[in-house]
């Protein structure tokens, strides 16, 4: 449960704004950072968009979206 699969994940196939927010801000639980930290300082906006596009269109996820 700490690392849920990305294949078929509602966070990956749902609204793209939610996934963008997760990669830019990370995930907090009870006011504390989780293992899913922000990638805003490690990756460029282009790299983040590419990662999101990849997860939204890989495995069984076929959103057909390209994030820019």
mmCIF file of the N, C-alpha and C atoms, coordinates in Angstrom:
data_MODEL
# 
_entry.id   MODEL 
# 
loop_
_atom_site.group_PDB 
_atom_site.id 
_atom_site.type_symbol 
_atom_site.label_atom_id 
_atom_site.label_alt_id 
_atom_site.label_comp_id 
_atom_site.label_asym_id 
_atom_site.label_entity_id 
_atom_site.label_seq_id 
_atom_site.pdbx_PDB_ins_code 
_atom_site.Cartn_x 
_atom_site.Cartn_y 
_atom_site.Cartn_z 
_atom_site.occupancy 
_atom_site.B_iso_or_equiv 
_atom_site.pdbx_formal_charge 
_atom_site.auth_seq_id 
_atom_site.auth_comp_id 
_atom_site.auth_asym_id 
_atom_site.auth_atom_id 
_atom_site.pdbx_PDB_model_num 
ATOM 1   N N  . UNK A 1 1  ? 0.795  -1.219 0.000   1.00 0.00 ? 1  UNK A N  1 
ATOM 2   C CA . UNK A 1 1  ? 0.000  0.000  0.000   1.00 0.00 ? 1  UNK A CA 1 
ATOM 3   C C  . UNK A 1 1  ? 0.837  1.284  0.000   1.00 0.00 ? 1  UNK A C  1 
ATOM 4   N N  . UNK A 1 2  ? 2.104  1.180  0.378   1.00 0.00 ? 2  UNK A N  1 
ATOM 5   C CA . UNK A 1 2  ? 2.958  2.371  0.386   1.00 0.00 ? 2  UNK A CA 1 
ATOM 6   C C  . UNK A 1 2  ? 3.268  2.859  -1.021  1.00 0.00 ? 2  UNK A C  1 
ATOM 7   N N  . UNK A 1 3  ? 3.369  1.925  -1.961  1.00 0.00 ? 3  UNK A N  1 
ATOM 8   C CA . UNK A 1 3  ? 3.695  2.268  -3.334  1.00 0.00 ? 3  UNK A CA 1 
ATOM 9   C C  . UNK A 1 3  ? 2.669  1.620  -4.257  1.00 0.00 ? 3  UNK A C  1 
ATOM 10  N N  . UNK A 1 4  ? 1.487  2.231  -4.398  1.00 0.00 ? 4  UNK A N  1 
ATOM 11  C CA . UNK A 1 4  ? 0.439  1.629  -5.228  1.00 0.00 ? 4  UNK A CA 1 
ATOM 12  C C  . UNK A 1 4  ? 0.846  1.592  -6.698  1.00 0.00 ? 4  UNK A C  1 
ATOM 13  N N  . UNK A 1 5  ? 0.328  0.631  -7.443  1.00 0.00 ? 5  UNK A N  1 
ATOM 14  C CA . UNK A 1 5  ? 0.681  0.535  -8.863  1.00 0.00 ? 5  UNK A CA 1 
ATOM 15  C C  . UNK A 1 5  ? 0.153  1.733  -9.653  1.00 0.00 ? 5  UNK A C  1 
ATOM 16  N N  . UNK A 1 6  ? 0.878  2.082  -10.697 1.00 0.00 ? 6  UNK A N  1 
ATOM 17  C CA . UNK A 1 6  ? 0.451  3.183  -11.569 1.00 0.00 ? 6  UNK A CA 1 
ATOM 18  C C  . UNK A 1 6  ? -0.513 2.707  -12.650 1.00 0.00 ? 6  UNK A C  1 
ATOM 19  N N  . UNK A 1 7  ? -0.461 1.419  -12.979 1.00 0.00 ? 7  UNK A N  1 
ATOM 20  C CA . UNK A 1 7  ? -1.342 0.848  -13.995 1.00 0.00 ? 7  UNK A CA 1 
ATOM 21  C C  . UNK A 1 7  ? -2.778 0.863  -13.492 1.00 0.00 ? 7  UNK A C  1 
ATOM 22  N N  . UNK A 1 8  ? -3.616 1.638  -14.146 1.00 0.00 ? 8  UNK A N  1 
ATOM 23  C CA . UNK A 1 8  ? -5.023 1.733  -13.780 1.00 0.00 ? 8  UNK A CA 1 
ATOM 24  C C  . UNK A 1 8  ? -5.304 2.618  -12.578 1.00 0.00 ? 8  UNK A C  1 
ATOM 25  N N  . UNK A 1 9  ? -4.302 3.302  -12.086 1.00 0.00 ? 9  UNK A N  1 
ATOM 26  C CA . UNK A 1 9  ? -4.472 4.161  -10.919 1.00 0.00 ? 9  UNK A CA 1 
ATOM 27  C C  . UNK A 1 9  ? -5.374 5.354  -11.240 1.00 0.00 ? 9  UNK A C  1 
ATOM 28  N N  . UNK A 1 10 ? -6.370 5.628  -10.386 1.00 0.00 ? 10 UNK A N  1 
ATOM 29  C CA . UNK A 1 10 ? -7.214 6.800  -10.610 1.00 0.00 ? 10 UNK A CA 1 
ATOM 30  C C  . UNK A 1 10 ? -6.420 8.108  -10.558 1.00 0.00 ? 10 UNK A C  1 
ATOM 31  N N  . UNK A 1 11 ? -5.314 8.112  -9.826  1.00 0.00 ? 11 UNK A N  1 
ATOM 32  C CA . UNK A 1 11 ? -4.483 9.324  -9.779  1.00 0.00 ? 11 UNK A CA 1 
ATOM 33  C C  . UNK A 1 11 ? -3.757 9.545  -11.096 1.00 0.00 ? 11 UNK A C  1 
ATOM 34  N N  . UNK A 1 12 ? -3.496 8.476  -11.818 1.00 0.00 ? 12 UNK A N  1 
ATOM 35  C CA . UNK A 1 12 ? -2.798 8.583  -13.097 1.00 0.00 ? 12 UNK A CA 1 
ATOM 36  C C  . UNK A 1 12 ? -3.783 8.783  -14.241 1.00 0.00 ? 12 UNK A C  1 
ATOM 37  N N  . UNK A 1 13 ? -4.916 8.127  -14.201 1.00 0.00 ? 13 UNK A N  1 
ATOM 38  C CA . UNK A 1 13 ? -5.871 8.213  -15.307 1.00 0.00 ? 13 UNK A CA 1 
ATOM 39  C C  . UNK A 1 13 ? -6.963 9.251  -15.072 1.00 0.00 ? 13 UNK A C  1 
ATOM 40  N N  . UNK A 1 14 ? -7.004 9.832  -13.886 1.00 0.00 ? 14 UNK A N  1 
ATOM 41  C CA . UNK A 1 14 ? -8.005 10.848 -13.562 1.00 0.00 ? 14 UNK A CA 1 
ATOM 42  C C  . UNK A 1 14 ? -7.606 12.215 -14.099 1.00 0.00 ? 14 UNK A C  1 
ATOM 43  N N  . UNK A 1 15 ? -8.122 13.270 -13.483 1.00 0.00 ? 15 UNK A N  1 
ATOM 44  C CA . UNK A 1 15 ? -7.799 14.620 -13.953 1.00 0.00 ? 15 UNK A CA 1 
ATOM 45  C C  . UNK A 1 15 ? -6.297 14.882 -13.952 1.00 0.00 ? 15 UNK A C  1 
ATOM 46  N N  . UNK A 1 16 ? -5.792 15.379 -15.076 1.00 0.00 ? 16 UNK A N  1 
ATOM 47  C CA . UNK A 1 16 ? -4.344 15.589 -15.192 1.00 0.00 ? 16 UNK A CA 1 
ATOM 48  C C  . UNK A 1 16 ? -3.831 16.621 -14.193 1.00 0.00 ? 16 UNK A C  1 
ATOM 49  N N  . UNK A 1 17 ? -4.652 17.570 -13.814 1.00 0.00 ? 17 UNK A N  1 
ATOM 50  C CA . UNK A 1 17 ? -4.221 18.582 -12.844 1.00 0.00 ? 17 UNK A CA 1 
ATOM 51  C C  . UNK A 1 17 ? -3.840 17.951 -11.511 1.00 0.00 ? 17 UNK A C  1 
ATOM 52  N N  . UNK A 1 18 ? -4.523 16.882 -11.133 1.00 0.00 ? 18 UNK A N  1 
ATOM 53  C CA . UNK A 1 18 ? -4.203 16.194 -9.874  1.00 0.00 ? 18 UNK A CA 1 
ATOM 54  C C  . UNK A 1 18 ? -2.813 15.560 -9.941  1.00 0.00 ? 18 UNK A C  1 
ATOM 55  N N  . UNK A 1 19 ? -2.491 14.922 -11.041 1.00 0.00 ? 19 UNK A N  1 
ATOM 56  C CA . UNK A 1 19 ? -1.189 14.282 -11.180 1.00 0.00 ? 19 UNK A CA 1 
ATOM 57  C C  . UNK A 1 19 ? -0.076 15.329 -11.280 1.00 0.00 ? 19 UNK A C  1 
ATOM 58  N N  . UNK A 1 20 ? -0.335 16.411 -11.979 1.00 0.00 ? 20 UNK A N  1 
ATOM 59  C CA . UNK A 1 20 ? 0.645  17.498 -12.072 1.00 0.00 ? 20 UNK A CA 1 
ATOM 60  C C  . UNK A 1 20 ? 0.933  18.043 -10.677 1.00 0.00 ? 20 UNK A C  1 
ATOM 61  N N  . UNK A 1 21 ? -0.109 18.260 -9.888  1.00 0.00 ? 21 UNK A N  1 
ATOM 62  C CA . UNK A 1 21 ? 0.053  18.770 -8.527  1.00 0.00 ? 21 UNK A CA 1 
ATOM 63  C C  . UNK A 1 21 ? 0.913  17.821 -7.681  1.00 0.00 ? 21 UNK A C  1 
ATOM 64  N N  . UNK A 1 22 ? 0.685  16.527 -7.799  1.00 0.00 ? 22 UNK A N  1 
ATOM 65  C CA . UNK A 1 22 ? 1.451  15.552 -7.026  1.00 0.00 ? 22 UNK A CA 1 
ATOM 66  C C  . UNK A 1 22 ? 2.935  15.626 -7.376  1.00 0.00 ? 22 UNK A C  1 
ATOM 67  N N  . UNK A 1 23 ? 3.265  15.705 -8.658  1.00 0.00 ? 23 UNK A N  1 
ATOM 68  C CA . UNK A 1 23 ? 4.679  15.751 -9.026  1.00 0.00 ? 23 UNK A CA 1 
ATOM 69  C C  . UNK A 1 23 ? 5.329  17.080 -8.643  1.00 0.00 ? 23 UNK A C  1 
ATOM 70  N N  . UNK A 1 24 ? 4.575  18.161 -8.670  1.00 0.00 ? 24 UNK A N  1 
ATOM 71  C CA . UNK A 1 24 ? 5.147  19.464 -8.312  1.00 0.00 ? 24 UNK A CA 1 
ATOM 72  C C  . UNK A 1 24 ? 5.209  19.699 -6.806  1.00 0.00 ? 24 UNK A C  1 
ATOM 73  N N  . UNK A 1 25 ? 4.225  19.181 -6.069  1.00 0.00 ? 25 UNK A N  1 
ATOM 74  C CA . UNK A 1 25 ? 4.129  19.466 -4.636  1.00 0.00 ? 25 UNK A CA 1 
ATOM 75  C C  . UNK A 1 25 ? 4.437  18.276 -3.733  1.00 0.00 ? 25 UNK A C  1 
ATOM 76  N N  . UNK A 1 26 ? 4.409  17.056 -4.259  1.00 0.00 ? 26 UNK A N  1 
ATOM 77  C CA . UNK A 1 26 ? 4.561  15.875 -3.432  1.00 0.00 ? 26 UNK A CA 1 
ATOM 78  C C  . UNK A 1 26 ? 3.240  15.533 -2.759  1.00 0.00 ? 26 UNK A C  1 
ATOM 79  N N  . UNK A 1 27 ? 3.259  14.535 -1.892  1.00 0.00 ? 27 UNK A N  1 
ATOM 80  C CA . UNK A 1 27 ? 2.059  14.105 -1.180  1.00 0.00 ? 27 UNK A CA 1 
ATOM 81  C C  . UNK A 1 27 ? 2.305  14.233 0.318   1.00 0.00 ? 27 UNK A C  1 
ATOM 82  N N  . UNK A 1 28 ? 1.390  14.899 0.989   1.00 0.00 ? 28 UNK A N  1 
ATOM 83  C CA . UNK A 1 28 ? 1.443  15.054 2.433   1.00 0.00 ? 28 UNK A CA 1 
ATOM 84  C C  . UNK A 1 28 ? 0.335  14.208 3.053   1.00 0.00 ? 28 UNK A C  1 
ATOM 85  N N  . UNK A 1 29 ? 0.612  13.632 4.210   1.00 0.00 ? 29 UNK A N  1 
ATOM 86  C CA . UNK A 1 29 ? -0.401 12.875 4.948   1.00 0.00 ? 29 UNK A CA 1 
ATOM 87  C C  . UNK A 1 29 ? -0.274 13.265 6.412   1.00 0.00 ? 29 UNK A C  1 
ATOM 88  N N  . UNK A 1 30 ? -1.363 13.724 6.971   1.00 0.00 ? 30 UNK A N  1 
ATOM 89  C CA . UNK A 1 30 ? -1.375 14.189 8.354   1.00 0.00 ? 30 UNK A CA 1 
ATOM 90  C C  . UNK A 1 30 ? -0.315 15.257 8.593   1.00 0.00 ? 30 UNK A C  1 
ATOM 91  N N  . UNK A 1 31 ? -0.120 16.130 7.596   1.00 0.00 ? 31 UNK A N  1 
ATOM 92  C CA . UNK A 1 31 ? 0.830  17.232 7.720   1.00 0.00 ? 31 UNK A CA 1 
ATOM 93  C C  . UNK A 1 31 ? 2.284  16.850 7.563   1.00 0.00 ? 31 UNK A C  1 
ATOM 94  N N  . UNK A 1 32 ? 2.546  15.591 7.187   1.00 0.00 ? 32 UNK A N  1 
ATOM 95  C CA . UNK A 1 32 ? 3.921  15.134 7.035   1.00 0.00 ? 32 UNK A CA 1 
ATOM 96  C C  . UNK A 1 32 ? 4.147  14.637 5.611   1.00 0.00 ? 32 UNK A C  1 
ATOM 97  N N  . UNK A 1 33 ? 5.357  14.852 5.123   1.00 0.00 ? 33 UNK A N  1 
ATOM 98  C CA . UNK A 1 33 ? 5.702  14.385 3.781   1.00 0.00 ? 33 UNK A CA 1 
ATOM 99  C C  . UNK A 1 33 ? 5.700  12.859 3.737   1.00 0.00 ? 33 UNK A C  1 
ATOM 100 N N  . UNK A 1 34 ? 5.273  12.309 2.627   1.00 0.00 ? 34 UNK A N  1 
ATOM 101 C CA . UNK A 1 34 ? 5.297  10.863 2.410   1.00 0.00 ? 34 UNK A CA 1 
ATOM 102 C C  . UNK A 1 34 ? 6.510  10.526 1.536   1.00 0.00 ? 34 UNK A C  1 
ATOM 103 N N  . UNK A 1 35 ? 6.591  9.290  1.097   1.00 0.00 ? 35 UNK A N  1 
ATOM 104 C CA . UNK A 1 35 ? 7.679  8.873  0.206   1.00 0.00 ? 35 UNK A CA 1 
ATOM 105 C C  . UNK A 1 35 ? 7.573  9.562  -1.156  1.00 0.00 ? 35 UNK A C  1 
ATOM 106 N N  . UNK A 1 36 ? 6.377  10.046 -1.500  1.00 0.00 ? 36 UNK A N  1 
ATOM 107 C CA . UNK A 1 36 ? 6.196  10.740 -2.772  1.00 0.00 ? 36 UNK A CA 1 
ATOM 108 C C  . UNK A 1 36 ? 6.503  12.218 -2.559  1.00 0.00 ? 36 UNK A C  1 
ATOM 109 N N  . UNK A 1 37 ? 7.752  12.576 -2.784  1.00 0.00 ? 37 UNK A N  1 
ATOM 110 C CA . UNK A 1 37 ? 8.193  13.952 -2.593  1.00 0.00 ? 37 UNK A CA 1 
ATOM 111 C C  . UNK A 1 37 ? 8.038  14.738 -3.887  1.00 0.00 ? 37 UNK A C  1 
ATOM 112 N N  . UNK A 1 38 ? 8.162  16.038 -3.786  1.00 0.00 ? 38 UNK A N  1 
ATOM 113 C CA . UNK A 1 38 ? 8.101  16.916 -4.949  1.00 0.00 ? 38 UNK A CA 1 
ATOM 114 C C  . UNK A 1 38 ? 9.297  16.667 -5.865  1.00 0.00 ? 38 UNK A C  1 
ATOM 115 N N  . UNK A 1 39 ? 9.045  16.726 -7.158  1.00 0.00 ? 39 UNK A N  1 
ATOM 116 C CA . UNK A 1 39 ? 10.113 16.631 -8.142  1.00 0.00 ? 39 UNK A CA 1 
ATOM 117 C C  . UNK A 1 39 ? 10.401 17.987 -8.782  1.00 0.00 ? 39 UNK A C  1 
ATOM 118 N N  . UNK A 1 40 ? 9.811  19.047 -8.262  1.00 0.00 ? 40 UNK A N  1 
ATOM 119 C CA . UNK A 1 40 ? 9.924  20.375 -8.865  1.00 0.00 ? 40 UNK A CA 1 
ATOM 120 C C  . UNK A 1 40 ? 11.363 20.879 -8.912  1.00 0.00 ? 40 UNK A C  1 
ATOM 121 N N  . UNK A 1 41 ? 12.189 20.510 -7.945  1.00 0.00 ? 41 UNK A N  1 
ATOM 122 C CA . UNK A 1 41 ? 13.577 20.996 -7.930  1.00 0.00 ? 41 UNK A CA 1 
ATOM 123 C C  . UNK A 1 41 ? 14.527 20.052 -8.664  1.00 0.00 ? 41 UNK A C  1 
ATOM 124 N N  . UNK A 1 42 ? 14.130 18.791 -8.840  1.00 0.00 ? 42 UNK A N  1 
ATOM 125 C CA . UNK A 1 42 ? 15.006 17.818 -9.492  1.00 0.00 ? 42 UNK A CA 1 
ATOM 126 C C  . UNK A 1 42 ? 14.801 17.749 -11.000 1.00 0.00 ? 42 UNK A C  1 
ATOM 127 N N  . UNK A 1 43 ? 13.586 18.024 -11.450 1.00 0.00 ? 43 UNK A N  1 
ATOM 128 C CA . UNK A 1 43 ? 13.254 17.882 -12.875 1.00 0.00 ? 43 UNK A CA 1 
ATOM 129 C C  . UNK A 1 43 ? 12.761 19.203 -13.446 1.00 0.00 ? 43 UNK A C  1 
ATOM 130 N N  . UNK A 1 44 ? 13.028 19.409 -14.719 1.00 0.00 ? 44 UNK A N  1 
ATOM 131 C CA . UNK A 1 44 ? 12.495 20.586 -15.406 1.00 0.00 ? 44 UNK A CA 1 
ATOM 132 C C  . UNK A 1 44 ? 10.999 20.383 -15.668 1.00 0.00 ? 44 UNK A C  1 
ATOM 133 N N  . UNK A 1 45 ? 10.312 21.444 -16.006 1.00 0.00 ? 45 UNK A N  1 
ATOM 134 C CA . UNK A 1 45 ? 8.893  21.328 -16.356 1.00 0.00 ? 45 UNK A CA 1 
ATOM 135 C C  . UNK A 1 45 ? 8.702  20.376 -17.534 1.00 0.00 ? 45 UNK A C  1 
ATOM 136 N N  . UNK A 1 46 ? 9.629  20.411 -18.481 1.00 0.00 ? 46 UNK A N  1 
ATOM 137 C CA . UNK A 1 46 ? 9.554  19.533 -19.647 1.00 0.00 ? 46 UNK A CA 1 
ATOM 138 C C  . UNK A 1 46 ? 9.687  18.069 -19.225 1.00 0.00 ? 46 UNK A C  1 
ATOM 139 N N  . UNK A 1 47 ? 10.611 17.794 -18.314 1.00 0.00 ? 47 UNK A N  1 
ATOM 140 C CA . UNK A 1 47 ? 10.803 16.426 -17.831 1.00 0.00 ? 47 UNK A CA 1 
ATOM 141 C C  . UNK A 1 47 ? 9.586  15.940 -17.045 1.00 0.00 ? 47 UNK A C  1 
ATOM 142 N N  . UNK A 1 48 ? 9.001  16.814 -16.233 1.00 0.00 ? 48 UNK A N  1 
ATOM 143 C CA . UNK A 1 48 ? 7.802  16.445 -15.479 1.00 0.00 ? 48 UNK A CA 1 
ATOM 144 C C  . UNK A 1 48 ? 6.654  16.145 -16.429 1.00 0.00 ? 48 UNK A C  1 
ATOM 145 N N  . UNK A 1 49 ? 6.482  16.984 -17.451 1.00 0.00 ? 49 UNK A N  1 
ATOM 146 C CA . UNK A 1 49 ? 5.423  16.745 -18.434 1.00 0.00 ? 49 UNK A CA 1 
ATOM 147 C C  . UNK A 1 49 ? 5.645  15.418 -19.153 1.00 0.00 ? 49 UNK A C  1 
ATOM 148 N N  . UNK A 1 50 ? 6.892  15.099 -19.480 1.00 0.00 ? 50 UNK A N  1 
ATOM 149 C CA . UNK A 1 50 ? 7.198  13.833 -20.155 1.00 0.00 ? 50 UNK A CA 1 
ATOM 150 C C  . UNK A 1 50 ? 6.892  12.638 -19.254 1.00 0.00 ? 50 UNK A C  1 
ATOM 151 N N  . UNK A 1 51 ? 7.238  12.743 -17.987 1.00 0.00 ? 51 UNK A N  1 
ATOM 152 C CA . UNK A 1 51 ? 6.966  11.647 -17.045 1.00 0.00 ? 51 UNK A CA 1 
ATOM 153 C C  . UNK A 1 51 ? 5.466  11.420 -16.894 1.00 0.00 ? 51 UNK A C  1 
ATOM 154 N N  . UNK A 1 52 ? 4.705  12.496 -16.811 1.00 0.00 ? 52 UNK A N  1 
ATOM 155 C CA . UNK A 1 52 ? 3.253  12.378 -16.671 1.00 0.00 ? 52 UNK A CA 1 
ATOM 156 C C  . UNK A 1 52 ? 2.651  11.801 -17.948 1.00 0.00 ? 52 UNK A C  1 
ATOM 157 N N  . UNK A 1 53 ? 3.100  12.281 -19.095 1.00 0.00 ? 53 UNK A N  1 
ATOM 158 C CA . UNK A 1 53 ? 2.609  11.737 -20.369 1.00 0.00 ? 53 UNK A CA 1 
ATOM 159 C C  . UNK A 1 53 ? 2.897  10.243 -20.444 1.00 0.00 ? 53 UNK A C  1 
ATOM 160 N N  . UNK A 1 54 ? 4.088  9.844  -20.032 1.00 0.00 ? 54 UNK A N  1 
ATOM 161 C CA . UNK A 1 54 ? 4.461  8.426  -20.064 1.00 0.00 ? 54 UNK A CA 1 
ATOM 162 C C  . UNK A 1 54 ? 3.531  7.592  -19.181 1.00 0.00 ? 54 UNK A C  1 
ATOM 163 N N  . UNK A 1 55 ? 3.337  8.001  -17.929 1.00 0.00 ? 55 UNK A N  1 
ATOM 164 C CA . UNK A 1 55 ? 2.514  7.189  -17.034 1.00 0.00 ? 55 UNK A CA 1 
ATOM 165 C C  . UNK A 1 55 ? 1.052  7.182  -17.452 1.00 0.00 ? 55 UNK A C  1 
ATOM 166 N N  . UNK A 1 56 ? 0.572  8.257  -18.075 1.00 0.00 ? 56 UNK A N  1 
ATOM 167 C CA . UNK A 1 56 ? -0.820 8.318  -18.496 1.00 0.00 ? 56 UNK A CA 1 
ATOM 168 C C  . UNK A 1 56 ? -1.091 7.476  -19.749 1.00 0.00 ? 56 UNK A C  1 
ATOM 169 N N  . UNK A 1 57 ? -0.014 7.032  -20.422 1.00 0.00 ? 57 UNK A N  1 
ATOM 170 C CA . UNK A 1 57 ? -0.192 6.287  -21.675 1.00 0.00 ? 57 UNK A CA 1 
ATOM 171 C C  . UNK A 1 57 ? 0.555  4.964  -21.707 1.00 0.00 ? 57 UNK A C  1 
ATOM 172 N N  . UNK A 1 58 ? 1.061  4.499  -20.575 1.00 0.00 ? 58 UNK A N  1 
ATOM 173 C CA . UNK A 1 58 ? 1.797  3.236  -20.520 1.00 0.00 ? 58 UNK A CA 1 
ATOM 174 C C  . UNK A 1 58 ? 0.958  2.172  -19.819 1.00 0.00 ? 58 UNK A C  1 
ATOM 175 N N  . UNK A 1 59 ? 1.401  0.915  -19.977 1.00 0.00 ? 59 UNK A N  1 
ATOM 176 C CA . UNK A 1 59 ? 0.732  -0.229 -19.381 1.00 0.00 ? 59 UNK A CA 1 
ATOM 177 C C  . UNK A 1 59 ? -0.716 -0.255 -19.874 1.00 0.00 ? 59 UNK A C  1 
ATOM 178 N N  . UNK A 1 60 ? -1.690 -0.352 -19.002 1.00 0.00 ? 60 UNK A N  1 
ATOM 179 C CA . UNK A 1 60 ? -3.089 -0.356 -19.410 1.00 0.00 ? 60 UNK A CA 1 
ATOM 180 C C  . UNK A 1 60 ? -3.682 1.053  -19.484 1.00 0.00 ? 60 UNK A C  1 
ATOM 181 N N  . UNK A 1 61 ? -2.894 2.050  -19.137 1.00 0.00 ? 61 UNK A N  1 
ATOM 182 C CA . UNK A 1 61 ? -3.368 3.438  -19.157 1.00 0.00 ? 61 UNK A CA 1 
ATOM 183 C C  . UNK A 1 61 ? -3.272 3.972  -20.579 1.00 0.00 ? 61 UNK A C  1 
ATOM 184 N N  . UNK A 1 62 ? -4.383 4.297  -21.148 1.00 0.00 ? 62 UNK A N  1 
ATOM 185 C CA . UNK A 1 62 ? -4.403 4.780  -22.529 1.00 0.00 ? 62 UNK A CA 1 
ATOM 186 C C  . UNK A 1 62 ? -5.249 6.041  -22.621 1.00 0.00 ? 62 UNK A C  1 
ATOM 187 N N  . UNK A 1 63 ? -4.791 7.116  -21.957 1.00 0.00 ? 63 UNK A N  1 
ATOM 188 C CA . UNK A 1 63 ? -5.574 8.352  -21.974 1.00 0.00 ? 63 UNK A CA 1 
ATOM 189 C C  . UNK A 1 63 ? -5.478 9.073  -23.314 1.00 0.00 ? 63 UNK A C  1 
ATOM 190 N N  . UNK A 1 64 ? -4.392 8.827  -24.067 1.00 0.00 ? 64 UNK A N  1 
ATOM 191 C CA . UNK A 1 64 ? -4.205 9.515  -25.345 1.00 0.00 ? 64 UNK A CA 1 
ATOM 192 C C  . UNK A 1 64 ? -3.793 10.962 -25.182 1.00 0.00 ? 64 UNK A C  1 
ATOM 193 N N  . UNK A 1 65 ? -3.458 11.364 -23.961 1.00 0.00 ? 65 UNK A N  1 
ATOM 194 C CA . UNK A 1 65 ? -3.091 12.761 -23.706 1.00 0.00 ? 65 UNK A CA 1 
ATOM 195 C C  . UNK A 1 65 ? -1.582 12.945 -23.754 1.00 0.00 ? 65 UNK A C  1 
ATOM 196 N N  . UNK A 1 66 ? -1.177 14.099 -24.254 1.00 0.00 ? 66 UNK A N  1 
ATOM 197 C CA . UNK A 1 66 ? 0.214  14.523 -24.197 1.00 0.00 ? 66 UNK A CA 1 
ATOM 198 C C  . UNK A 1 66 ? 0.240  15.770 -23.332 1.00 0.00 ? 66 UNK A C  1 
ATOM 199 N N  . UNK A 1 67 ? 0.971  15.707 -22.240 1.00 0.00 ? 67 UNK A N  1 
ATOM 200 C CA . UNK A 1 67 ? 1.046  16.825 -21.312 1.00 0.00 ? 67 UNK A CA 1 
ATOM 201 C C  . UNK A 1 67 ? 2.193  17.726 -21.735 1.00 0.00 ? 67 UNK A C  1 
ATOM 202 N N  . UNK A 1 68 ? 1.930  19.023 -21.796 1.00 0.00 ? 68 UNK A N  1 
ATOM 203 C CA . UNK A 1 68 ? 2.956  19.992 -22.197 1.00 0.00 ? 68 UNK A CA 1 
ATOM 204 C C  . UNK A 1 68 ? 3.112  21.061 -21.144 1.00 0.00 ? 68 UNK A C  1 
# 
